């Protein structure tokens, strides 16, 4: 019984101290958050950019027509 307890404690300490996959996990979480933000905010940004481009085109047409 003591052997199992000892093995369990060593395994627990090994898992707690093992940080090999930590960097990869953090990068994956960051990518998931960025993709989520793009999905949520992307359409709003797209419409805003289209609006600004429309204003810029209208301004260029005014300049072209006034010459």
Residue pairs with C-beta under 8 A, 6 or more apart in sequence:
none
